[in-house]
């Protein structure tokens, strides 16, 4: 996985990324089955969004036995750190992002990832 600079993911793209961060890799059908209820999307719409995410560099695609398999190309901590720092500065007008301890109850982050997020946020603050 790589750190990525650029546009933050849309709400549906973030939903897809969350599932890929948990599962490492998934087929388009598996992704569709998990998010169809959230967005009311057809399978073809999910495939279109996946292709756009590949074009953005958020995910990668590989063909395995004729089935497209997708995996995240952006790390969870890097993406969340960037989004938190951006929200803190742009929306809340804070000089610094909150500490990772604020997210201690997150179901998405392990203890190790919280420590990594703290480091990412600290580095972003130092660069400001």
C-alpha positions as CSV (number, residue, x, y, z in Angstrom):
1,X,0.0,0.0,0.0
2,X,1.1,3.5,-0.5
3,X,0.3,6.9,0.8
4,X,-1.6,9.0,-1.6
5,X,-2.0,12.7,-2.0
6,X,-5.0,14.2,-3.7
7,X,-8.7,14.2,-3.5
8,X,-10.3,12.7,-0.4
9,X,-12.6,9.7,-1.2
10,X,-16.3,10.3,-1.5
11,X,-18.6,8.6,1.0
12,X,-19.2,5.5,-1.1
13,X,-15.4,5.3,-1.9
14,X,-14.6,5.5,1.8
15,X,-17.2,2.7,2.4
16,X,-15.4,0.6,-0.2
17,X,-12.0,1.4,1.3
18,X,-13.1,0.4,4.8
19,X,-14.2,-3.0,3.6
20,X,-10.9,-3.5,1.7
21,X,-8.9,-2.4,4.7
22,X,-10.6,-5.1,6.7
23,X,-10.5,-7.9,4.1
24,X,-7.3,-7.0,2.2
25,X,-8.8,-7.9,-1.1
26,X,-12.3,-8.5,-2.5
27,X,-14.1,-9.2,-5.8
28,X,-16.5,-6.6,-7.3
29,X,-19.3,-9.0,-6.4
30,X,-18.2,-9.2,-2.8
31,X,-18.0,-5.5,-2.5
32,X,-21.4,-5.1,-4.2
33,X,-23.0,-7.5,-1.8
34,X,-21.7,-5.6,1.2
35,X,-22.5,-2.0,0.1
36,X,-25.6,-2.4,-2.2
37,X,-27.9,-2.0,0.8
38,X,-26.1,1.2,1.9
39,X,-26.3,3.0,-1.4
40,X,-29.0,1.1,-3.4
41,X,-26.6,0.6,-6.2
42,X,-26.7,-2.0,-9.0
43,X,-23.7,-4.2,-9.6
44,X,-22.8,-2.2,-12.7
45,X,-22.7,1.1,-10.6
46,X,-20.4,-0.6,-8.1
47,X,-18.1,-1.7,-11.0
48,X,-18.1,1.9,-12.4
49,X,-17.1,3.3,-8.9
50,X,-14.4,0.7,-8.6
51,X,-12.9,1.7,-11.9
52,X,-12.9,5.3,-11.0
53,X,-11.2,4.4,-7.7
54,X,-8.5,2.5,-9.7
55,X,-8.0,5.6,-11.9
56,X,-7.6,7.8,-8.8
57,X,-5.0,5.4,-7.4
58,X,-7.1,4.6,-4.3
59,X,-7.3,0.9,-5.2
60,X,-5.7,-1.6,-7.5
61,X,-7.2,-4.3,-9.7
62,X,-5.9,-7.7,-10.7
63,X,-7.5,-10.5,-12.6
64,X,-7.6,-13.9,-10.9
65,X,-9.2,-16.7,-13.0
66,X,-11.2,-14.1,-14.9
67,X,-12.5,-12.4,-11.8
68,X,-11.4,-8.8,-10.9
69,X,-10.0,-8.6,-7.4
70,X,-9.5,-5.2,-5.8
71,X,-7.3,-4.1,-2.9
72,X,-6.6,-0.8,-1.3
73,X,-3.6,1.1,-2.5
74,X,-3.8,3.8,0.2
75,X,-3.1,2.9,3.8
76,X,-5.9,3.3,6.3
77,X,-3.8,5.4,8.7
78,X,-2.4,7.7,6.0
79,X,-5.9,8.4,4.5
80,X,-7.5,8.9,7.9
81,X,-4.7,11.1,9.1
82,X,-5.0,13.3,6.0
83,X,-8.7,13.5,6.3
84,X,-8.6,14.4,10.0
85,X,-5.9,17.1,9.5
86,X,-7.8,18.6,6.6
87,X,-11.1,18.6,8.5
88,X,-9.5,20.1,11.6
89,X,-7.9,22.9,9.6
90,X,-10.6,23.6,6.9
91,X,-13.8,23.1,8.9
92,X,-12.9,23.5,12.6
93,X,-10.2,26.1,11.9
94,X,-7.9,24.4,14.4
95,X,-4.2,25.1,14.3
96,X,-3.5,21.4,15.0
97,X,-5.5,18.2,14.5
98,X,-6.8,16.4,17.6
99,X,-4.6,13.7,19.0
100,X,-5.2,10.1,18.0
101,X,-6.4,9.4,21.6
102,X,-9.7,11.1,20.5
103,X,-10.3,8.1,18.2
104,X,-9.4,5.4,20.9
105,X,-12.9,3.9,20.7
106,X,-12.8,3.5,16.9
107,X,-13.8,0.1,15.7
108,X,-11.7,0.7,12.6
109,X,-8.3,1.3,14.2
110,X,-6.2,-1.2,16.3
111,X,-4.0,0.1,19.1
112,X,-1.0,-0.1,16.8
113,X,-2.8,1.9,14.1
114,X,-3.8,4.5,16.7
115,X,-0.1,4.9,17.6
116,X,0.7,5.2,13.9
117,X,-2.1,7.8,13.4
118,X,-0.7,9.8,16.3
119,X,2.6,9.9,14.5
120,X,1.0,10.9,11.2
121,X,-0.9,13.7,12.8
122,X,2.1,14.9,14.7
123,X,4.2,15.0,11.5
124,X,1.5,17.0,9.7
125,X,1.4,19.5,12.6
126,X,5.2,19.8,12.4
127,X,5.0,20.6,8.7
128,X,2.4,23.3,9.2
